[in-house]
Amino acid sequence: MAQVIADRRDVDFVLHEQLNVGALSKHEKFEEFNKKTVDLIISEARNLAVKEILPTLKDGDEQGCHLENGQVSVPESFKRAYDLFVEGEWLAMPEDPEYGGQGMPRTVALAAGDYFNGANYAFMMYPGLTHGAALLVEAFGTERQKKLFLKNMFTGTWTGTMLLTEPEAGSDVGSLSTTAVKNEDGTYSISGNKIFISAGEHDMVENIVHPVLARIEGAPAGTKGISLFLVPKYRVNDDGSLGDFNDVVCTGIEHKMGINGNATCSLTLGGKGQCIGELLGEENKGMRAMFLMMNEARLLVGMQGFCCASASYMNAINYARERVQGKNLLQMMDPNAASVPIIQHPDVRRMLISMKSYVEGMRSLLYYAGYLSDQIAVADEQDEKARLQGMLDLLIPICKGYVTDKAFDVCSAGVQVYGGYGFTREYPQEQLLRDCRITMIYEGTNGIQAMDLLGRKLGMNKGKPIMDLMVEIQKTIAQAKEIEGLKEYAAKLEKALNRLGEVAMQLGATAMSPKVMSAFAFAHPFMDASGDVVMAWMLLWRGCIAAAKLEKGAKKKDQAFYEGQMKSLQYFTQAVLPITMGKMDAIMTNCDAAVEISEDAFGGK
Amino acid sequence: MAQVIADRRDVDFVLHEQLNVGALSKHEKFEEFNKKTVDLIISEARNLAVKEILPTLKDGDEQGCHLENGQVSVPESFKRAYDLFVEGEWLAMPEDPEYGGQGMPRTVALAAGDYFNGANYAFMMYPGLTHGAALLVEAFGTERQKKLFLKNMFTGTWTGTMLLTEPEAGSDVGSLSTTAVKNEDGTYSISGNKIFISAGEHDMVENIVHPVLARIEGAPAGTKGISLFLVPKYRVNDDGSLGDFNDVVCTGIEHKMGINGNATCSLTLGGKGQCIGELLGEENKGMRAMFLMMNEARLLVGMQGFCCASASYMNAINYARERVQGKNLLQMMDPNAASVPIIQHPDVRRMLISMKSYVEGMRSLLYYAGYLSDQIAVADEQDEKARLQGMLDLLIPICKGYVTDKAFDVCSAGVQVYGGYGFTREYPQEQLLRDCRITMIYEGTNGIQAMDLLGRKLGMNKGKPIMDLMVEIQKTIAQAKEIEGLKEYAAKLEKALNRLGEVAMQLGATAMSPKVMSAFAFAHPFMDASGDVVMAWMLLWRGCIAAAKLEKGAKKKDQAFYEGQMKSLQYFTQAVLPITMGKMDAIMTNCDAAVEISEDAFGGK
């Protein structure tokens, strides 16, 4: 039977054959999670996703969310799915069991999330944001705050959000104007307007916990004067029971291109002067708290985009096998030739293999990012922890920025494979494309991801992380060079990697020179080229495994899978990497047209 | 004041400075259309588009079309706009005044259409399809058919459509199953089901004329047995009055990702055995008729996509000038630095100059295609007509396939410039992206455009058209080489052009070899690379003009415009053409992964 959402064989391949995630169970922290347990978890997740969450996808889009008298209602089918999701204890998979988590490796949680997010990520944002908000409480909360909030959040009894964006402070968080005034009892009176608050209000649970960025009266301007507060929708009494309404009012929800199942709210805090918040962490350290949570959040957004792409590919491949139209090109001249499934047409195959290779490369990359977290958690040596953390930090903008860019392209190809039907709401392809689009924008636009990569990550710790990453890539190249049939691909990746090193050196130097503006006009192309190289690495790594398995001889179905790995690798290195080389040549021109053009010369006035 | 839809200065530049369209008035056929008249026409078109059509854009999307009891209703505001449009005699701008046309050069009609389609192309499809259907009547109709139908269509009293697609015959027209049975009076009884019929039913006019592709009983299989019929919604009496309902029933309308203002209908013909059609043209020559109209139709779709991109760029540039957020990168370290308009941020500038250069290149290309038609119309020599026709035929798949691909990318950038607001329905950017998406699919998917380019157009007439086009491009290169400041760009384009010649030779040869499937798996990349080269040509051509004007000294506002031309050229040749070189390197690998991969290896089963 045709698979949906994600290819289980591929999920298993990355978990076990590429990352050997079961081996984490040799560490005490993950001892319960041997391969067999991991497989059971993925099967359960897949089951819930396919049977209970996927059916809500269309409801979310067509019914959307509705605001009436400050109350937001979500589609009815979301409620059952939410209850099942939290009953299954899926919300805080990798977190501390003491507070309601499952203590699972992040890699495994990501793989389970592959199914959940691919089924309906707009729905998944309710538990997803709850998880993120809870992590802030876990990291910065007092014992009392943890006791009152954490378990209720990790178990999904209450949900959470993140109140960051304001009308004049989106990408530029430092200019926010929400204020906090200290009360005599140590709490703060919060007052301000927040917009674009995902899952900001809904009717699935009785309380919503809002971490809020605000400025304490008299605090410095900019990001240095921002503090983090815990602001529940209903106040929480010391015994854990709910108190009064806390003056957090939803004043509007956005009408959007996609993810209509998730309520994107405008919230007014303290409109009646009755919004009370507790400081979470230290005064004026709000941005630091944000930064600590950033990797997690950005990786999740990368997953959201990727999961749209994965689902779109699964649909496209199944559709292309079944949809009969047109003759095989080799029989074009025969008027009596039968029509064939469109998977036989070369241009459809081009789209499918392109989708396939990106989906596979992105899956490997995202799981690998999770795997780095797990390795950090179990590493004994501080040096090793730092090395792994550096690589993770470096890869995060690629996991978010590059992945969501390419995911959108994959979703667009997924529409194209369906032809005219792809444009209709009868099939899921156009919704996946629409849903996917926001992942390029929120949690730091992809332009900001690119600036993060070039401006912060590349030069971090004197460039050690990029060097460490290159060493890892070189290891795979060295291994591939020893394998007949992979030598050509290894050589191509090596050439691209070396060129990337040159580009990073030149662009990094330009970014420190008076030509800094020109350098940053190439930040996004640099992220794009870096991402291509990382994709090629992931596919070569996969190819090394596949080649070895084919050499040993595999079962028929496995054989097709491994041969498919070799074809993805061949396609990407032959048909995509040359374009990457061109992208790097473009960066090396140092073209300054984008920054030197006068504002008037853009026209339109 | 900020401009919308299209940059008038740029429209005028292409019309007068690049193509010198006023000079067409030296030919008798176009003698009325001197520069002054052309300018008046464009001003009128712009006025109508901005004041009357643009306000219907959101209505079309939000209200959409509704089907009740076989009747489709369009948004109320469409009716006034339609009446004004046809009263202004805009429907058949370039057609014969005897039948209600204006006899205008196609280039000028395209420029007027730049505003109309950019204002709301879903609305414009009602008159646009009418125009196309009328052209079929003009080309293939008897005198009687012309008398009864043509003027009513060219004046928009009735509208028209094109009934081609069936559930099992979309891209593969030859497999259609609608039948025609000859009656004793020479008419035909038509019976079948058509889908995806744009403007197939609506409530703006009293009659709709459907050209229908159907197979006469006993006709050969495939495309050779297809005939074209004229099937009105209401029969037309010999005196021109309307007769009985002709059994053309709308059974459904599609719910779509975009262009919701246009009704996409399923039509059942002859469900009660009472649908009468007249043969239009000769028996079994229906596909030939289609092909004759194809250039016109595909060019229009290119315009539709392009106009979304142009409108998106106009919105983005105006938004970027007004939206204040974040500090200038050079003042990042100053906590007291003021926030600046986002047009100052390098990544925003990168997006804007990319949008600008594509929009300009595409505008030049599309107008140039119209200009070739006009040149063909006034050329004295058959050889010259053939040369121009060959180049036009060659460029059509690029005008449709490449332009709509890039238009979609531009629209996506247009969303990105707006950040989170771009994803909301509050701003037009996300609608333009959605509306644009279908242009990559209908009127021959872009995969089919690519196959047309590689499989038909490239080898047409022993390759003369591609050679003629290269000669034209070389002329511009030679001219640019004489101009200080353009030499580098001329050299880069020359290199790319020469490489394109090599790629065309190799790929063309592969397409004639047993590796034909592999060749066609690169048809789309080849179209993509060819389109890039044509863009660079158009921008270099523009640059030659701009450089000369700057050399002579221009007024301040003009100076900014011309400098903007130089920057687009610089950006495209330095930051895009190297990628094009990479695309061509990829094609030259002859990678066969897409065709050699087994169906099982695609996974998902």
Interface residues (C-beta under 8 A of the other chain):
Chain A: M1 A2 Q3 D7 R9 D10 T165 E168 A169 G170 S171 D172 S175 F196 P220 A221 G222 K224 E254 H255 K256 M257 G258 Y313 M314 I317 N318 R321 V324 Q325 G326 K327 L329 L330 P335 N336 S339 I343 H345 P346 D347 V348 R349 R350 M351 L352 I353 K356 F408 S412 V415 Q416 G419 G420 G422 F423 T424 R425 E426 E430 L433 R434 R437 I438 M440 I441 Y442 T445 N446 G447 A450 M451 V516 M517 S518 F520 A521 F522 A523 H524 P525 K557 A560 F561 E563 G564 K567 S568 Q570 Y571 Q574 A575 V576 L577 P578 I579 T580 M581 G582 K583 D585 A586 T589 C591 A593 A594 V595 E596 I597 S598 E599 D600 A601 F602 G603 G604 K605
Chain B: M1 A2 Q3 D7 R9 D10 T165 E168 A169 G170 S171 D172 S175 F196 P220 A221 G222 K224 E254 H255 K256 M257 G258 Y313 M314 I317 N318 R321 V324 Q325 G326 K327 L329 L330 P335 N336 S339 I343 H345 P346 D347 V348 R349 R350 M351 L352 I353 K356 F408 S412 V415 Q416 G419 G420 G422 F423 T424 R425 E426 E430 L433 R434 R437 I438 M440 I441 Y442 T445 N446 G447 A450 M451 V516 M517 S518 F520 A521 F522 A523 H524 P525 K557 A560 F561 E563 G564 K567 S568 Q570 Y571 Q574 A575 V576 L577 P578 I579 T580 M581 G582 K583 D585 A586 T589 C591 A593 A594 V595 E596 I597 S598 E599 D600 A601 F602 G603 G604 K605
